[in-house]
Amino acid sequence: MLPDFAPFDAAAVADEYLAHAERLRPFVRDTTVWLHDAIEGGRRLLFEGAQGTLLDVDHGSYPYVTSSNSSAAGIAAGSGVPTRHIARWIGVVKAYTTRVGGGPFPTEQDNAIGERIRRVGKEYGTVTGRPRRCGWFDAVAARYAARVSGSTELAVMLLDVLSGIDQIKVAVSYDDRGKSTGELPSSLADFERYQPVYETLPGWHEDLTGIRHWSELPAAARHYIEFLGRQVGVPVRIVSVGPERNQTIIMS
């Protein structure tokens, strides 16, 4: 037996949403034409991606992916602007690694460290509030992402979250039954079997949230950022130490 419910009035619903359509009508246009006109007019464009490379339907850790090209490969397909028009590709990463939902996560820390990162970094789903899985920075995955997306530089976010940890680990390669590899496997079964090979770096205890210049960061924090850039193979040009705009450090 179906529960009681109030039936929809089709005419009322149509009237409501047609009114919304009239409000939106002035903003509807062929955006591909608009973008190409902007390029020809010498305007600067910024394309922003969401989610991450490993969630890309073609280049991610299938089947634990989204339904679209969430890597930089999706720019041309989504906008109609060929990538030859784009000269600067900024790969945005966290100072640690997180993942939502299932899928392989070699550096996951299902322990006090992971919980600390989650708590300090407020790593919970924006809409669902679901706790994100947290772990050490995975340079192998980041290196792959930088290659696929053609990153020319990195922006490392949330560096302040790692303050207060004595020793910080970075996965520089994977171990597969005694064999070392620095590449992401194409097989999900292999990926789930791989174990991270870490390098351990000294941490720092200073509060970074008030720092505004690269030179003011603790030596250990600067060394960590430089190490990430070397491991990924792309220089770090932007570092954030908090959520506010003035907490973003642009490196010269």
Sequence and secondary structure as in RCSB ss.txt:
>XXXX:A:sequence
MLPDFAPFDAAAVADEYLAHAERLRPFVRDTTVWLHDAIEGGRRLLFEGAQGTLLDVDHGSYPYVTSSNSSAAGI
AAGSGVPTRHIARWIGVVKAYTTRVGGGPFPTEQDNAIGERIRRVGKEYGTVTGRPRRCGWFDAVAARYAARVSG
STELAVMLLDVLSGIDQIKVAVSYDDRGKSTGELPSSLADFERYQPVYETLPGWHEDLTGIRHWSELPAAARHYI
EFLGRQVGVPVRIVSVGPERNQTIIMS
>XXXX:A:secstr
         HHHHHHHHHHHHHHHGGG   HHHHHHHHHHTT        S GGG TTTSSTTSS SS  STTHH
HHHH   GGG    EEEEESSEEE SSS  TTB  SHHHHHHHHHHT B TTT  B EEESEEHHHHHHHHHHHT
 SEEEEE GGGGTT SEEEEEEEEEETTEEE S  S HHHHHH EEEEEEEE   S  TT  SGGGS HHHHHHH
HHHHHHHTS EEEEESSSSGGGEEE  
